[in-house]
Amino acid sequence: MQSESGVGLSYEQGPPFGVPLRLFLAAPLFLLLAALLALGFPYSWLASRWTPVTLALTHLLTLGYLGTVMSGALLQMLPVLIGSPVPAARLVGSFALWGLSGGTVLLAAAFLVENPTNLFSLAAAVLIVGLSPFLGGVALSLLRTRALPAVVWPMRQAWLALLLTCALGVTLATSLAGTWVLADAPGLTALHAAWGLGGWVLVLVMGVAWQVVPMLQLTPPYSERLPPRLGLTMLGALGLFSLSTWQDTHLTVWLTRIAWVAALSVAVTFALVTLRLQNRRRRKLADATLDFWRMGMLALLLCAVMAPAALLDEAPGHGAAQLSLGLLFLLGFAASVVNGMLYKIVPFLAWFHLQAQTGIRPGGMPTMKDFISDQRARRHFRVHLAAVAGLLPAPFLPPLASLPGLLLLAGSAGVLGFNLLQARQLFLRHGGRL
């Protein structure tokens, strides 16, 4: 099978099923932890995006939930989409799983305790040990590939953004541990968030979408010129934003505005083009994964609409708008797309590896829909949609009004975890090996 990358789709080159699956199974636990933490401190997390509880929640969602899924997806997709496996994928996956899991829990705890010095140091050390093999292995995979530039360059751009995000995060964590004093900690924090969300999350989602959306959703292909242009524009915007934090002149405001306009233009273009392609798909049957992706694209468009009110300090209610924007990006956009990818990737990998390992004839083994049915995925979509709808207005309402949305978010984590475990159990029941 040939992809737009110019290399054959070789699923045999991928890692054992257990490598990405263990990372995928860890993700709902962090979503559940985030929901439970917010339920326990409804007043604290809605007070400001800078409260210790809010910072702990943010990292449970970004490092824990999104980080585990995106790391597992990369380990699986790089050999398939660009024909270049990650070296020692099983070992790299184990380091990533335990590094992300342990480091995220320690980091969240460090934000919550009164004397966090040692915890911040330990969290930084665990994350460095866990993510260094992952970053190195992915770098080797991206350097060795012979895939077309339009396919591999967005992945390389996302890798660079992740590297900078990790470097900035470790710098901030070690400063909180007392290793050194930063002259501009708020500026570095803003850069850390911008490179993590705009560079790592958005650019990686775009890089995966160029191949996954046409291949799995049966849409027309994206334009070959679009991927590198949008990725470079986003990196340019992040570069300008980085420059603006280091400058204390009258140009700072203009650099920041240009950076935000460019970044929002990338997000809007990607969302509109994706929605247009999905409306032209060849198969018109209802699909829960398509619903997750459409929700993600609509949320990304709404992020662009909300951004001015959240970014302008003089705008009324900008603090609440910032929290709502963060929820919309992380849960409405990123989590929706991640869930949509999981409900395509996990059933296919389970079916493919089971067939390869057992040699069972197609009629004697579960189908992809048996591993996770569309009905179960759609049930999760409804709970997820209700959770996001309930949480978006929460920053503008009394704190206790967030409780229904948080309970639904915990339910969403539970449904996702149950669906993934059911797929794992069916795989093992039919003789599959992880």
Secondary structure, 3 states (H helix, E strand, C coil): CECCCCCECCHHHCCCCHHHHHHHHHHHHHHHHHHHHHHHCHHHHCCCCCCHHHHHHHHHHHHHHHHHHHHHHHHHHHHHHCCCCCCCHHHHHHHHHHHHHHHHHHHHHHHHCCCCHHHHHHHHHHHHHHHHHHHHHHHHHHHHCCCCHHHHHHHHHHHHHHHHHHHHHHHHHHHHCCCCCCCCHHHHHHHHHHHHHHHHHHHHHHHHHHHHHHHHHCCCCCCCCHHHHHHHHHHHHHHHHHHHHHCCCCHHHHHHHHHHHHHHHHHHHHHHHHHHHHHCCCCCCCCHHHHHHHHHHHHHHHHHHHHHHHHCCCCCCHHHHHHHHHHHHHHHHHHHHHHHHHHHHHHHHHHHHHHHHHCCCHHHCCCHHHHCCHHHHHHHHHHHHHHHHHHCCHHHCCHHHHHHHHHHHHHHHHHHHHHHHHHHHHHHHCCCCC
